Structures are given as structure tokens and as C-alpha cells.
Amino acid sequence: MFGRRRQLTLIAEGSEIGGGVSASGMVEIGGTVNGDVECGSLFVSQAGCVNGKVDADSVIVAGTVDGPVFCSRLHLKSGARVVGDIQYDTLIVDQGGRFSGRSLQKEEPKKKRMPRKAKARAKAPRGKMAKAPARRRTKAPMRQPDKSKKEPEIKPQEAPDTKPVSTAKLDPAGSTSLASGNAVAGGTTGSVR
């Protein structure tokens, strides 16, 4: 009446199963499972223990798993202990959650590359209203300067007013002498006498 009902397999606290567990829905383990667990999603409670391989879409561990874990999403709660290799898409470890083993994040499947010609054909429009292929652009010829126009002449400017300046010189003997001369005001050029 209210849609699809979720299937739940419960292994209660104090129970012990010697063998594997396989279910299409959710499995909650409060007891001990000595064997592999394969299901849609798995919750191992604080008292729960799995001694075997776990293969599920989503795994939440608050208890103990002793064996490899293969899943899309793995969440280790505080107090969780996993001993074995884990392979996952997403990993969440709460403070106090522990795991001992190798960790491997699954890779996204690589897209197959199409050859360039196949890409062009795939993108090409089809039907009556198909457009013609675009033309290649060619380089435009470089513009030549117009020689009929004359460039403006640049005239040298006259030096602005000069002021007498005193400068200190160090001669090769190491003594300092003062020299005076003319220098351009505010500039660095001038003559020294």
C-alpha cells in the first residue's frame, strides 16, 4: 500500500552463525557471523562481529570486522575495529574508529576515447536542416605602412637652466677632493671642472 517494503535481516545480540550470510536488502548484525557477508547494506552494531569477507554497497561498522571489506560507502563509527584490507568509493572514520590493513579507493571507470573522425561524425547535425561544414580561416595579409605620410620630426630640446654644483671625488690615492661644476637641475648629467 505504501510502496516497496525494505527487507531487513537481523542477527540478534547473543546469536552466532557459522557460515555465510547473503541478502538483497539490509543486514544488521548484533551477534557473531563466522563467514562471508554479502548484502545491499550492512550495519554491524557495537556488540556485533563479522569474521569473514564483507561485500555490500553501504557498510556502517560500530563493532568488529575481521576480514576484507568491499563497498561503495564505508563508515567506521567510534569504537569500530576493522582488521583487513578495505576497498571503497567513500570512507568516513569517526574519532575512535580504527582500522588495520590496506586502504584502496576505487577508481572511476575510464571513458573510452573516440578517434577524431568519429567525434566529428557524432557531432555533425543530421537531417534536412544540416548546415555546411565551417570553412577554415586563412591568415590575412599583413598591412604595409603608408609611405606617403611623413613622420613628424623630433627636435632635440635645449638643456634647462643649470646651477653650480659641488661634488666629492675619491682619487686613486684614497684622498677626497671637492670639485665644482655645472649640472642640470634635478638631473644626473653635467660637467665637472
C-alpha positions as CSV (number, residue, x, y, z in Angstrom):
1,M,0.0,0.0,0.0
2,F,2.8,2.4,0.8
3,G,5.3,1.3,-1.8
4,R,8.1,-1.2,-1.7
5,R,8.9,-2.5,1.8
6,R,12.6,-2.8,2.7
7,Q,13.9,-6.2,3.6
8,L,15.8,-6.4,6.9
9,T,17.8,-9.4,8.1
10,L,18.6,-9.2,11.8
11,I,21.1,-11.3,13.6
12,A,20.4,-10.5,17.2
13,E,22.9,-10.0,20.0
14,G,24.0,-13.3,21.5
15,S,23.4,-15.2,18.2
16,E,26.2,-16.9,16.4
17,I,26.1,-18.0,12.8
18,G,28.7,-20.5,11.4
19,G,28.6,-19.8,7.6
20,G,28.0,-17.0,5.2
21,V,25.1,-14.6,5.0
22,S,23.6,-13.4,1.7
23,A,20.7,-11.0,1.4
24,S,19.4,-8.5,-1.1
25,G,18.4,-5.9,1.4
26,M,19.8,-4.6,4.7
27,V,21.6,-6.8,7.2
28,E,22.0,-5.8,10.9
29,I,24.4,-7.8,12.9
30,G,24.3,-7.7,16.7
31,G,25.7,-11.2,17.2
32,T,28.6,-13.0,15.6
33,V,28.9,-14.2,12.0
34,N,31.8,-16.6,11.2
35,G,31.7,-16.4,7.4
36,D,31.3,-14.0,4.4
37,V,28.5,-11.4,4.4
38,E,27.1,-10.3,1.0
39,C,24.2,-7.8,1.0
40,G,22.8,-4.4,-0.1
41,S,23.7,-2.6,3.1
42,L,25.3,-3.8,6.3
43,F,25.2,-2.4,9.9
44,V,27.5,-4.1,12.5
45,S,26.4,-2.9,16.0
46,Q,28.7,-2.4,18.9
47,A,28.2,-5.9,20.1
48,G,28.4,-7.3,16.5
49,C,31.3,-9.2,15.0
50,V,32.0,-10.5,11.5
51,N,34.8,-12.9,10.9
52,G,35.0,-13.1,7.1
53,K,34.7,-11.0,3.9
54,V,32.1,-8.2,3.6
55,D,30.7,-7.2,0.2
56,A,28.0,-4.6,0.3
57,D,27.0,-1.2,-1.2
58,S,27.0,0.6,2.1
59,V,28.7,-0.6,5.3
60,I,28.4,1.0,8.8
61,V,30.6,-0.6,11.5
62,A,30.3,0.2,15.2
63,G,31.6,-3.3,16.3
64,T,34.2,-5.6,14.8
65,V,35.0,-6.9,11.3
66,D,37.9,-9.3,10.9
67,G,38.3,-9.6,7.1
68,P,38.4,-7.6,3.9
69,V,35.6,-5.1,3.2
70,F,34.5,-4.2,-0.4
71,C,31.9,-1.4,-0.6
72,S,30.8,1.9,-2.1
73,R,30.5,3.7,1.2
74,L,32.2,2.7,4.4
75,H,31.6,4.4,7.7
76,L,33.6,3.5,10.8
77,K,31.9,4.7,13.9
78,S,33.6,5.5,17.2
79,G,34.6,2.2,18.8
80,A,34.6,0.3,15.4
81,R,37.5,-2.0,14.7
82,V,38.3,-3.4,11.2
83,V,41.2,-5.7,10.6
84,G,41.7,-6.4,6.9
85,D,42.0,-4.6,3.6
86,I,39.3,-2.1,2.6
87,Q,38.2,-1.1,-0.8
88,Y,35.7,1.8,-1.1
89,D,34.4,4.8,-3.0
90,T,33.8,6.9,0.1
91,L,35.4,6.4,3.5
92,I,34.2,8.1,6.8
93,V,36.1,7.4,10.0
94,D,34.7,8.9,13.2
95,Q,37.1,9.7,16.1
96,G,37.8,6.5,17.9
97,G,37.2,4.3,14.8
98,R,40.1,2.0,14.0
99,F,41.2,0.0,11.0
100,S,44.3,-2.1,10.4
101,G,45.1,-3.1,6.8
102,R,45.5,-1.7,3.4
103,S,43.1,1.0,2.1
104,L,42.3,1.4,-1.6
105,Q,39.9,3.9,-3.0
106,K,38.1,2.5,-6.1
107,E,38.9,4.3,-9.4
108,E,36.2,5.7,-11.6
109,P,35.9,3.8,-14.8
110,K,37.9,5.4,-17.6
111,K,36.0,6.7,-20.6
112,K,36.9,5.2,-23.9
113,R,38.4,7.7,-26.2
114,M,36.9,8.2,-29.7
115,P,39.0,8.8,-32.7
116,R,38.8,12.4,-34.0
117,K,36.9,11.4,-37.2
118,A,34.3,9.5,-35.1
119,K,33.9,12.6,-32.8
120,A,33.3,14.8,-35.8
121,R,30.7,12.4,-37.2
122,A,29.0,12.2,-33.9
123,K,28.7,15.9,-33.5
124,A,27.6,16.5,-37.1
125,P,23.9,17.5,-37.5
126,R,21.7,15.2,-39.5
127,G,18.5,15.7,-41.5
128,K,17.2,18.3,-43.9
129,M,18.4,21.4,-42.0
130,A,22.0,20.2,-41.7
131,K,24.5,23.1,-42.1
132,A,27.5,23.0,-44.3
133,P,30.8,22.4,-42.5
134,A,32.6,25.5,-41.3
135,R,35.4,26.9,-43.5
136,R,38.9,27.1,-42.3
137,R,40.2,30.6,-41.7
138,T,43.2,31.8,-43.5
139,K,45.7,34.4,-42.3
140,A,45.0,37.9,-43.5
141,P,47.9,39.6,-45.3
142,M,50.0,42.0,-43.2
143,R,49.3,45.7,-43.7
144,Q,52.2,47.6,-45.2
145,P,52.9,51.1,-43.8
146,D,51.7,54.0,-45.9
147,K,54.9,55.7,-47.2
148,S,53.0,58.8,-48.4
149,K,52.6,60.1,-44.9
150,K,55.6,61.8,-43.3
151,E,56.6,61.0,-39.8
152,P,56.9,64.1,-37.6
153,E,60.5,65.2,-36.9
154,I,61.8,65.1,-33.4
155,K,64.0,68.1,-32.5
156,P,66.5,68.0,-29.7
157,Q,65.5,70.1,-26.7
158,E,67.7,72.7,-25.2
159,A,69.0,72.0,-21.7
160,P,67.1,73.8,-18.9
161,D,68.8,76.2,-16.6
162,T,71.9,74.9,-14.9
163,K,73.2,75.6,-11.4
164,P,76.7,75.3,-10.0
165,V,77.1,72.1,-8.0
166,S,79.8,70.8,-5.7
167,T,80.7,67.1,-5.8
168,A,83.0,64.9,-3.9
169,K,85.6,62.8,-5.8
170,L,87.7,60.0,-4.5
171,D,91.1,59.9,-6.2
172,P,93.1,56.7,-6.7
173,A,95.4,57.7,-3.7
174,G,92.3,57.5,-1.4
175,S,92.0,61.2,-0.6
176,T,88.8,63.1,-1.1
177,S,88.6,66.3,-3.1
178,L,85.8,68.7,-3.9
179,A,85.0,69.7,-7.4
180,S,82.6,72.2,-8.6
181,G,80.9,72.5,-12.0
182,N,77.6,72.8,-13.8
183,A,74.9,70.2,-13.7
184,V,71.3,70.1,-15.0
185,A,68.9,70.9,-12.2
186,G,67.3,67.7,-10.9
187,G,69.3,65.6,-13.4
188,T,72.4,63.5,-13.2
189,T,74.4,64.8,-16.0
190,G,76.7,67.8,-16.1
191,S,80.2,68.9,-16.4
192,V,82.8,68.9,-13.7
193,R,85.8,71.2,-13.7
